[in-house]
Amino acid sequence: MDSKEFARRRKQLMRMMGGGGIAILPAAPARTRSRDVEYRYRQDSDFYYLTGFAEPEAVAVLVPGRDKGEYLLFCRERDKKREQWDGSRAGQAGAISEHGADDAFPIDDIDEILPGIMESCSRVYYTMGMYSEFDTRIADWVNSLRSGLSRGVHTPQEFVALDHLLHDMRLYKSRGEIAAMRRSAKVAVSAHERAMRMTRPGLHEYEIEAEFRHEFRRNNARVSYSPIVGGGANACTLHYVENNAELKDGDLLLIDAGCELDYYASDITRTFPVNGRFSSEQRAVYEIVLNAQNAAIDKVVKGNHWNEPHDAAVKEITKGLRKLGLISGSLPKLIRDGAYREFYMHRTGHWIGMDVHDVGDYKVSDEWRVLENGMVTTIEPGLYISNKRSIPKAFRNIGVRIEDDVAVTSKGPDVLSKGLVKDPDGIEALMQAS
């Protein structure tokens, strides 16, 4: 992302804060996996959104109107010995020259410096509950200032939820963000195509997962969440991640997998036959889900409310289930009673951006949020038919989900992942050509 983009975001947030406020954002802590092995570090999304700074052990501070600099960054000092082991550091000079900080200080000096800056501020903008250890440090700094009230020391009088402002900003993606998400989706599309071409009976789910991971890393991306690779009955488990079963002739394979590229996620699901040919029953279920997805995508329009795509998907799914004979009754009553929920038990989408399940409220004042330009949502209806004895045998253990990433634009829905085939004939043609 262009450095000007990060600067623009900081300026926008400070305008929303107004004078007298201070925003404090800690970097994500490094996490231990086991003993002396750490998980691969990934920066906190809010922190990175405002700074573009990817190192741990850092704190960003925004003080609107401060004469000595509005954007301060506390970070690690340069250390040749540690950099030999762990990689290069920006240091204070790099924080200023490369990351746009007005001033920078060693992270080890924060206890001495930051309380003095807070002293002149009446409001602290901070996200409580994310990092408990840092919550304690914030409280300690404020309490230390309050202990000096009798000596005329000022102290912040109000804590304000920073995420209330920041997450609303993140909900509206810029052109640069949409471009980044389109690149992420393009890599995920190529990975799904690779999986379709490679799939055949006798392989295991983890072998197909490996194809995804290969394609992601080949394009300098990583998984944005644990991939779901579920064959047969495993496709009916919504968050199936074991990915260790053998793929069987005659089963469907559901793959829910996306990547993260330059801190922006994609999230795509496709379902296809292991042997390259849908059975008539599989195709019938698949086409219901596809019709539901198309109807939902058509509702991702500026001015519609958040729930309209879901309502459209529910209507098509209920109609389809009734046509298959899996439910019966009048359509309005079936929808009103939620008869579809036995087979479709989740929502039709979620916000997506820097996080797969991205930030942003779905309701405002108890009303569904109105869709506006720059918002990006997934559209992912599904059907999951169990092996209950009441279900006709040919439909048992069929799980189908189809998911794409869709941006709201003034010209209508923009499907960022539209390059990936999803009509059943196209899927069969792709697999048969492999």
C-alpha positions in Angstrom: 0.0 0.0 0.0 1.3 3.5 -0.8 2.7 5.4 2.2 0.3 8.3 1.3 -2.6 5.9 2.0 -1.4 5.3 5.5 -0.9 9.0 6.1 -4.4 9.7 4.7 -5.9 7.2 7.1 -4.1 8.7 10.1 -5.3 12.2 9.2 -8.9 11.1 8.8 -8.9 9.4 12.2 -7.4 12.4 13.9 -10.0 14.6 12.3 -12.7 12.3 13.8 -10.9 12.4 17.2 -10.7 16.2 17.4 -8.4 18.2 19.7 -7.6 17.0 23.2 -7.5 13.3 22.3 -4.8 10.7 22.1 -5.0 7.4 20.3 -2.8 4.5 21.4 -2.4 1.3 19.4 -0.1 -1.5 20.4 1.4 -3.9 17.9 0.3 -7.5 18.0 2.5 -9.5 20.5 4.6 -12.4 19.2 2.9 -15.7 20.2 4.7 -18.9 21.4 3.6 -22.0 19.6 5.5 -24.4 21.9 8.6 -24.0 24.0 10.9 -21.8 22.1 9.0 -22.0 18.8 6.8 -19.0 17.9 4.0 -18.7 15.4 4.8 -16.8 12.3 4.3 -13.1 13.2 1.4 -11.2 11.7 0.8 -7.6 12.6 -2.4 -6.4 14.3 -4.8 -5.3 11.5 -5.8 -2.0 13.1 -2.1 -1.1 13.8 -1.0 -2.0 10.3 -4.0 -0.1 8.8 -2.7 3.1 10.2 1.1 2.6 10.1 2.2 0.0 7.5 4.6 -1.1 10.2 5.0 -4.8 10.4 7.4 -5.3 13.4 6.4 -6.5 16.9 7.1 -4.6 20.1 5.8 -1.3 18.9 3.2 1.2 19.9 1.7 3.9 17.6 0.4 7.1 19.1 -1.7 9.8 17.4 -2.1 13.2 19.1 -4.1 15.6 16.9 -2.7 19.2 17.0 0.5 18.3 18.9 3.1 20.9 18.0 6.0 18.4 18.3 4.5 15.9 16.0 1.1 14.2 15.7 2.2 10.7 14.8 4.7 9.0 17.2 6.0 5.5 17.0 7.7 3.6 19.7 9.6 0.7 18.3 12.7 -1.5 18.8 16.1 0.0 18.5 18.6 -1.2 15.8 20.6 -4.1 17.2 23.2 -5.7 14.9 23.4 -8.9 17.0 19.7 -9.5 17.2 19.2 -8.6 13.6 21.7 -11.3 12.7 19.3 -13.8 14.2 15.9 -12.3 13.6 16.1 -10.0 10.6 16.5 -6.3 10.1 14.7 -3.6 12.2 13.6 -0.2 11.1 14.8 1.5 14.3 13.8 5.1 15.2 15.4 6.5 12.0 13.5 4.1 9.8 10.3 4.7 11.6 10.6 8.3 10.5 12.1 8.0 7.1 10.3 4.9 5.9 7.1 4.9 7.8 6.2 8.5 8.1 6.4 9.0 11.9 6.9 12.6 13.0 9.0 11.3 15.9 10.1 7.9 17.1 11.4 6.6 20.4 12.8 3.3 21.7 10.0 1.0 22.9 12.0 0.4 26.2 11.5 4.1 27.0 7.7 4.2 26.7 7.0 4.1 30.4 9.0 7.3 30.9 7.8 9.2 27.8 4.1 8.3 27.0 2.5 9.2 30.3 3.9 12.7 29.9 2.3 13.0 26.5 -1.0 11.6 27.9 -1.0 14.3 30.6 -2.0 17.0 28.2 -4.9 15.0 26.8 -8.5 14.9 28.0 -9.5 11.7 26.1 -7.8 8.4 25.5 -8.9 6.5 22.4 -8.0 2.9 22.9 -9.4 -0.6 22.2 -9.9 -2.4 25.5 -9.9 -6.2 25.7 -7.6 -7.0 22.7 -4.4 -7.3 24.6 -4.9 -7.7 28.4 -1.2 -7.0 29.3 -1.3 -3.7 27.5 -4.7 -2.9 29.0 -2.9 -3.1 32.4 -0.1 -0.8 31.3 -2.6 1.8 30.1 -4.4 1.7 33.4 -1.1 2.0 35.3 -0.1 5.1 33.3 -3.5 6.8 33.9 -3.4 5.9 37.6 0.1 7.3 37.9 -1.1 10.6 36.5 -4.1 10.6 38.8 -1.8 10.2 41.8 -0.3 13.6 40.9 -3.6 15.5 40.8 -2.8 17.2 44.0 0.3 18.6 42.4 -1.6 20.1 39.5 -1.0 17.2 37.1 -3.7 16.9 34.5 -5.1 13.5 33.6 -7.4 12.1 30.9 -11.0 12.2 32.0 -12.5 9.9 29.4 -11.7 6.6 27.7 -13.2 6.3 24.2 -13.5 3.0 22.2 -11.0 3.5 19.3 -12.5 0.6 17.4 -15.8 2.4 17.1 -14.2 5.0 14.9 -11.4 2.9 13.3 -13.6 -0.1 12.3 -16.1 2.1 10.6 -13.2 3.6 8.6 -12.0 0.1 7.7 -15.4 -0.9 6.4 -15.1 1.5 3.5 -12.4 0.2 1.2 -10.4 2.6 -0.9 -9.5 2.0 -4.6 -6.1 0.8 -3.4 -7.6 -1.6 -1.0 -10.1 -3.0 -3.6 -7.1 -3.5 -6.0 -5.2 -5.4 -3.3 -8.3 -7.6 -2.6 -8.6 -8.2 -6.3 -5.0 -9.4 -6.5 -5.6 -11.7 -3.5 -8.7 -13.1 -5.1 -6.8 -13.7 -8.3 -4.2 -15.9 -6.5 -7.0 -17.8 -4.7 -8.8 -18.3 -8.1 -5.7 -19.9 -9.6 -5.3 -22.1 -6.5 -8.9 -23.4 -6.8 -8.4 -24.1 -10.4 -5.3 -26.0 -9.6 -7.2 -28.1 -7.0 -10.0 -28.9 -9.5 -7.5 -30.1 -12.1 -5.6 -32.3 -9.5 -8.6 -33.9 -7.8 -9.4 -37.5 -8.5 -10.6 -40.5 -6.5 -8.0 -42.1 -4.2 -6.2 -38.9 -3.3 -6.5 -37.5 0.2 -8.0 -34.2 1.3 -4.6 -33.0 2.6 -3.0 -33.6 -0.8 -5.5 -31.2 -2.3 -4.8 -28.7 0.5 -1.1 -29.0 -0.4 -1.9 -27.8 -3.9 -3.5 -24.7 -2.5 -0.6 -23.9 -0.2 1.8 -24.4 -3.1 0.0 -22.0 -5.3 -0.3 -19.4 -2.5 3.4 -19.4 -1.7 4.3 -19.4 -5.3 2.6 -16.1 -5.5 4.0 -14.7 -2.2 0.7 -15.2 -0.4 -0.3 -17.3 2.6 -3.5 -18.9 3.8 -5.9 -16.3 5.3 -7.6 -19.0 7.4 -7.3 -22.8 7.9 -8.6 -24.3 4.6 -11.6 -26.5 4.6 -11.2 -29.5 2.2 -14.1 -31.8 2.9 -15.1 -34.7 0.7 -18.4 -36.5 1.0 -20.1 -36.2 4.4 -17.2 -34.0 5.6 -18.6 -31.2 3.4 -21.6 -31.1 5.8 -19.4 -30.0 8.7 -19.3 -26.3 8.3 -15.8 -25.7 9.8 -14.2 -29.1 9.0 -10.4 -28.6 9.0 -9.0 -32.1 9.6 -8.5 -32.6 5.9 -7.2 -36.1 6.2 -9.9 -38.4 4.6 -9.6 -40.2 1.3 -11.5 -38.8 -1.6 -14.0 -41.3 -2.9 -15.5 -41.9 -6.4 -19.0 -40.5 -6.5 -18.5 -37.9 -3.7 -18.5 -34.1 -3.9 -15.5 -32.2 -2.6 -16.1 -28.8 -0.9 -13.1 -26.5 -0.7 -13.3 -23.2 1.3 -9.9 -21.6 1.0 -8.5 -18.1 0.5 -5.2 -16.3 0.8 -3.8 -13.2 2.3 -1.6 -11.0 0.1 -0.2 -7.7 1.3 -2.5 -7.9 4.4 -5.7 -8.3 2.4 -7.7 -11.5 2.4 -9.7 -13.5 -0.1 -12.4 -16.1 0.8 -13.7 -18.4 -1.9 -15.6 -21.7 -1.8 -16.3 -24.1 -4.6 -17.9 -27.6 -4.6 -17.2 -30.1 -7.3 -17.4 -33.9 -8.0 -14.3 -35.9 -7.1 -14.6 -37.9 -10.3 -15.4 -34.9 -12.5 -19.1 -35.6 -13.1 -22.1 -34.5 -11.1 -24.7 -37.1 -10.4 -28.3 -35.9 -11.2 -29.0 -35.4 -7.5 -25.7 -33.6 -6.8 -26.4 -31.3 -9.8 -29.9 -30.6 -8.6 -28.6 -29.5 -5.1 -25.7 -27.6 -6.6 -28.0 -25.6 -8.9 -30.2 -24.6 -6.0 -27.2 -23.1 -4.3 -25.9 -21.5 -7.4 -29.3 -19.9 -8.1 -29.3 -18.7 -4.5 -25.9 -17.2 -4.8 -26.7 -15.4 -8.1 -29.9 -14.0 -6.5 -27.9 -12.8 -3.5 -25.2 -11.2 -5.5 -27.8 -9.3 -7.5 -28.8 -7.7 -4.2 -25.3 -6.4 -3.3 -26.3 -2.9 -4.5 -25.8 0.5 -3.1 -28.9 1.5 -1.1 -30.0 -2.0 -0.3 -29.6 -3.1 3.3 -27.2 -5.7 4.6 -29.8 -8.5 5.0 -31.3 -8.3 1.5 -28.8 -10.7 -0.1 -29.5 -13.2 2.7 -33.2 -12.9 2.2 -32.8 -13.5 -1.6 -30.7 -16.6 -1.0 -33.2 -18.0 1.6 -36.0 -17.6 -0.9 -34.2 -19.5 -3.6 -33.0 -22.2 -1.2 -36.5 -22.7 0.2 -38.0 -22.9 -3.3 -35.3 -25.5 -4.2 -35.8 -27.6 -1.1 -39.5 -27.7 -1.7 -39.0 -28.7 -5.4 -36.7 -31.6 -4.2 -39.4 -32.7 -1.8 -37.2 -32.3 1.3 -39.7 -29.8 2.8 -43.3 -29.1 2.0 -45.8 -26.3 2.5 -46.5 -22.8 1.2 -43.4 -20.8 0.4 -44.1 -17.8 2.6 -44.9 -20.0 5.6 -41.8 -22.2 5.0 -39.6 -19.0 5.0 -41.4 -17.5 8.0 -41.0 -20.8 10.0 -37.4 -21.2 9.0 -38.0 -24.7 7.5 -34.8 -24.3 5.5 -32.6 -24.1 8.6 -32.2 -27.8 8.9 -30.3 -27.7 5.6 -29.0 -24.1 5.6 -28.0 -22.9 9.0 -25.6 -20.0 8.5 -25.8 -16.4 7.1 -25.1 -15.7 3.5 -22.0 -13.5 4.0 -19.7 -11.4 6.1 -17.5 -8.4 5.7 -14.1 -9.1 4.3 -10.9 -7.0 4.1 -7.7 -7.1 6.1 -9.4 -9.8 8.2 -11.4 -12.7 6.7 -14.3 -11.9 9.0 -13.6 -8.2 8.8 -14.6 -5.4 11.1 -17.7 -3.3 10.8 -21.2 -3.3 12.3 -24.0 -5.1 10.5 -26.7 -3.1 12.2 -26.8 0.7 13.0 -29.3 1.6 15.8 -30.9 -1.9 15.5 -31.5 -1.4 11.8 -29.7 -3.4 9.1 -26.8 -1.3 7.7 -27.3 0.2 4.2 -24.8 -1.0 1.6 -22.5 1.8 0.3 -19.7 2.0 -2.2 -16.5 0.5 -1.0 -18.0 -2.2 1.3 -16.9 -5.7 0.4 -18.8 -8.8 1.5 -18.7 -12.5 0.8 -21.8 -14.2 -0.7 -21.8 -17.9 0.4 -25.1 -19.7 0.5 -25.0 -23.5 1.0 -27.0 -26.7 1.5 -25.9 -29.5 3.9 -28.0 -32.6 3.7 -27.5 -35.1 6.4 -27.7 -38.9 6.3 -31.0 -39.0 8.3 -33.2 -42.0 7.4 -36.0 -39.5 6.4 -33.8 -38.1 3.6 -33.9 -40.0 0.2 -30.7 -42.0 0.0 -29.5 -40.3 -3.2 -29.4 -36.9 -1.4 -27.7 -38.0 1.8 -24.3 -36.5 2.7 -24.4 -33.9 0.0 -22.8 -30.7 1.1 -22.6 -27.7 -1.3 -21.4 -24.2 -0.7 -20.5 -21.5 -3.3 -18.7 -18.4 -2.2 -17.3 -15.3 -3.8 -16.1 -11.9 -2.7 -18.3 -9.0 -3.8 -17.6 -5.2 -3.7 -20.4 -2.6 -3.6 -19.9 -0.1 -6.4 -22.0 2.6 -8.1 -22.2 0.4 -11.2 -23.6 -2.6 -9.3 -21.9 -5.7 -7.6 -18.3 -6.2 -8.5 -17.4 -9.9 -8.0 -13.6 -9.8 -7.2 -13.3 -13.6 -7.6 -15.4 -13.8 -10.8 -12.5 -15.5 -12.7 -13.3 -18.9 -11.1 -15.8 -21.1 -12.9 -18.9 -22.1 -10.9 -21.5 -23.3 -13.4 -21.6 -27.1 -13.3 -21.0 -27.6 -17.0 -17.9 -25.4 -16.8 -16.6 -27.3 -13.7 -17.0 -30.6 -15.5 -15.3 -29.3 -18.6 -12.3 -28.0 -16.6 -11.9 -31.2 -14.7 -12.3 -33.4 -17.8 -9.7 -31.4 -19.6 -7.1 -32.1 -16.9 
